[in-house]
Amino acid sequence: MTLPLHRSERLVSTPLQTRAQILQAAGQLLLAQGLDATSMEQVRRAAGVSNGSLYHHFPTKPQLVQAVYDDALGRYHAALLPALTDAQGTPLAAEAGVRALVSAHLEWVVAQPQAAAVLHRLRHTPAVAEAEPEIGQRNAGALAVLGAWMRSRVEAGELADLPLPVWVALVFAPALQLTAGWLRQQPPSIPPDLRRRLADAAWRAVAP
């Protein structure tokens, strides 16, 4: 016979859940108050965790800020890169892939505004700048996936043969430039016509 768990036992979080709670609370506070005004004690209280749990996961405030940014970046890549393939994992043709990338970016901003704001507003903080080598590696991995897909479409004659940094700028820069304005809306809203126009512009910029 299985006895029902005591309430306190049911509420015990796993280490991953505790870490996620801390990152969520820290992200909210950093965006609402700014880096200097946010203390580790405020994060601990907002996350509802003990001092031991907080400092076990994040021994210093810079490490916590870096983790908040890295978590948001990982979420972004996880939403963006699958847009390059169909449900069976087959790479999309060039136009479909470019439009899917723009759509994935826009949908992610609307679905995860806190993470999008973290990427937009914490990128140039000292704590995140200190983690540039690690962040650079994560970005390099995502760019490698984008680059491999782009090269395959160029070889198929479906895309203009452009340097990868230029290609990324042409596809993403307009939407990225508008992200700050969208995030000031609560909740963020991107009109369907604007979504279509951004996808149209991205495709025209890199079409052969």
C-alpha positions as CSV (number, residue, x, y, z in Angstrom):
1,M,0.0,0.0,0.0
2,T,1.4,3.4,-0.9
3,L,0.9,6.1,1.6
4,P,0.0,9.7,0.4
5,L,2.9,12.1,0.6
6,H,3.0,14.8,3.3
7,R,2.4,18.3,1.9
8,S,5.9,19.3,2.5
9,E,7.2,16.3,0.7
10,R,5.0,17.0,-2.3
11,L,6.4,20.6,-2.5
12,V,10.1,19.6,-2.5
13,S,11.7,20.8,-5.7
14,T,14.4,19.0,-7.7
15,P,17.7,20.8,-8.2
16,L,16.7,21.6,-11.8
17,Q,13.4,23.1,-10.6
18,T,15.1,25.1,-7.9
19,R,17.6,26.5,-10.5
20,A,14.7,27.4,-12.8
21,Q,12.9,29.2,-10.0
22,I,16.0,31.2,-9.2
23,L,16.6,32.1,-12.8
24,Q,13.0,33.2,-13.3
25,A,12.9,35.3,-10.2
26,A,16.3,36.9,-11.0
27,G,15.3,37.7,-14.6
28,Q,12.1,39.5,-13.4
29,L,14.0,41.5,-10.8
30,L,16.9,42.4,-13.1
31,L,14.5,43.7,-15.8
32,A,12.3,45.6,-13.3
33,Q,15.0,47.1,-11.1
34,G,18.2,47.0,-13.0
35,L,21.5,45.2,-12.2
36,D,22.8,47.5,-9.4
37,A,19.4,47.6,-7.5
38,T,18.9,43.8,-7.5
39,S,20.5,41.9,-4.6
40,M,21.0,38.2,-4.0
41,E,18.7,38.4,-1.0
42,Q,15.9,39.9,-3.1
43,V,16.4,37.1,-5.6
44,R,16.3,34.5,-2.8
45,R,13.1,35.8,-1.4
46,A,11.4,36.1,-4.8
47,A,12.4,32.6,-5.7
48,G,11.3,31.2,-2.4
49,V,14.5,29.3,-1.8
50,S,17.0,29.0,1.0
51,N,20.4,30.8,1.1
52,G,22.0,27.4,0.8
53,S,20.1,26.6,-2.4
54,L,20.8,30.0,-3.9
55,Y,24.5,30.0,-3.3
56,H,24.9,26.4,-4.2
57,H,23.6,27.1,-7.7
58,F,25.0,30.6,-8.1
59,P,27.9,31.5,-5.7
60,T,28.1,35.1,-6.9
61,K,25.8,37.7,-8.4
62,P,27.8,38.0,-11.6
63,Q,27.5,34.2,-12.1
64,L,23.7,34.5,-11.5
65,V,23.4,37.3,-14.1
66,Q,25.5,35.3,-16.6
67,A,23.2,32.2,-16.0
68,V,20.1,34.3,-16.6
69,Y,21.5,35.5,-19.9
70,D,22.8,32.1,-21.0
71,D,19.4,30.5,-20.1
72,A,17.6,33.0,-22.3
73,L,20.0,32.5,-25.1
74,G,19.6,28.8,-25.0
75,R,15.9,29.1,-25.1
76,Y,16.2,31.4,-28.2
77,H,18.4,29.0,-30.1
78,A,16.1,26.1,-29.1
79,A,13.1,27.9,-30.6
80,L,15.0,29.2,-33.7
81,L,17.0,26.3,-35.1
82,P,14.3,23.7,-35.5
83,A,12.6,26.1,-37.9
84,L,15.1,25.0,-40.6
85,T,13.7,21.5,-40.9
86,D,10.2,20.0,-41.4
87,A,8.5,17.6,-39.0
88,Q,10.6,14.7,-40.4
89,G,13.9,16.6,-39.9
90,T,14.3,17.3,-43.6
91,P,15.9,20.7,-44.3
92,L,13.5,23.2,-45.7
93,A,14.0,24.8,-49.1
94,A,15.5,28.3,-49.0
95,E,12.4,30.5,-49.1
96,A,10.5,28.4,-46.7
97,G,13.5,28.3,-44.3
98,V,14.1,32.0,-44.4
99,R,10.4,32.8,-43.7
100,A,10.3,30.1,-41.0
101,L,13.3,31.7,-39.2
102,V,11.8,35.1,-39.2
103,S,8.5,33.6,-38.0
104,A,10.2,31.6,-35.2
105,H,12.0,34.8,-34.0
106,L,8.7,36.8,-33.9
107,E,6.8,34.0,-32.2
108,W,9.5,33.6,-29.6
109,V,9.5,37.3,-28.7
110,V,5.7,37.1,-28.1
111,A,5.8,33.8,-26.3
112,Q,8.8,34.5,-24.1
113,P,9.0,38.3,-23.5
114,Q,11.0,38.0,-20.4
115,A,13.7,36.0,-22.0
116,A,13.7,38.2,-25.1
117,A,14.0,41.3,-22.8
118,V,17.0,39.6,-21.0
119,L,18.8,39.2,-24.3
120,H,18.0,42.7,-25.4
121,R,18.8,44.5,-22.1
122,L,21.5,42.5,-20.3
123,R,23.8,41.8,-23.3
124,H,26.2,44.6,-22.5
125,T,26.3,44.4,-18.8
126,P,29.7,43.8,-17.2
127,A,28.7,40.4,-15.8
128,V,27.6,39.1,-19.2
129,A,30.7,40.7,-20.9
130,E,32.9,38.6,-18.6
131,A,31.2,35.5,-19.9
132,E,31.9,36.4,-23.5
133,P,34.0,33.3,-24.3
134,E,31.2,30.9,-23.1
135,I,28.5,33.0,-24.8
136,G,30.6,33.1,-28.0
137,Q,30.8,29.4,-28.0
138,R,27.1,29.0,-27.7
139,N,26.5,31.5,-30.5
140,A,29.1,29.8,-32.6
141,G,27.3,26.5,-32.3
142,A,24.0,28.1,-33.5
143,L,25.8,29.9,-36.3
144,A,27.3,26.7,-37.5
145,V,23.9,25.1,-37.8
146,L,22.6,28.2,-39.7
147,G,25.7,28.3,-41.9
148,A,25.5,24.6,-42.8
149,W,21.8,25.0,-43.9
150,M,22.6,28.3,-45.8
151,R,25.5,26.7,-47.6
152,S,23.4,23.7,-48.7
153,R,20.8,26.1,-50.1
154,V,23.4,28.2,-51.9
155,E,24.8,25.1,-53.5
156,A,21.3,24.2,-54.6
157,G,21.1,27.6,-56.3
158,E,18.3,28.7,-53.9
159,L,20.1,31.5,-52.0
160,A,22.5,34.3,-52.8
161,D,26.1,33.4,-52.0
162,L,26.8,35.8,-49.2
163,P,29.2,35.8,-46.2
164,L,27.3,34.3,-43.2
165,P,27.5,37.5,-41.1
166,V,25.9,39.4,-43.9
167,W,23.3,36.8,-44.5
168,V,22.4,36.8,-40.7
169,A,22.2,40.6,-40.7
170,L,19.9,40.7,-43.7
171,V,17.5,38.1,-42.4
172,F,17.3,39.1,-38.7
173,A,18.4,42.7,-38.2
174,P,15.1,44.4,-39.1
175,A,13.2,42.2,-36.6
176,L,15.9,42.5,-34.0
177,Q,15.9,46.3,-34.3
178,L,12.1,46.3,-33.6
179,T,12.3,44.0,-30.6
180,A,12.7,46.7,-28.0
181,G,9.5,48.4,-29.1
182,W,7.5,45.2,-29.1
183,L,8.7,44.4,-25.6
184,R,7.5,47.7,-24.2
185,Q,3.9,46.5,-24.9
186,Q,2.2,44.3,-22.3
187,P,1.8,41.7,-23.6
188,P,4.0,42.1,-26.7
189,S,2.0,42.3,-29.9
190,I,3.3,42.0,-33.5
191,P,0.6,42.7,-36.2
192,P,0.2,39.9,-38.8
193,D,0.8,42.3,-41.6
194,L,4.1,43.4,-40.1
195,R,5.1,39.7,-39.6
196,R,4.5,39.1,-43.3
197,R,6.4,42.1,-44.4
198,L,9.4,41.3,-42.3
199,A,9.5,37.8,-43.8
200,D,9.0,39.2,-47.3
201,A,11.9,41.6,-46.8
202,A,14.2,38.9,-45.4
203,W,13.6,36.7,-48.4
204,R,14.0,39.4,-51.0
205,A,17.4,40.4,-49.3
206,V,18.9,36.9,-49.7
207,A,17.1,35.4,-52.7
208,P,19.4,34.5,-55.6
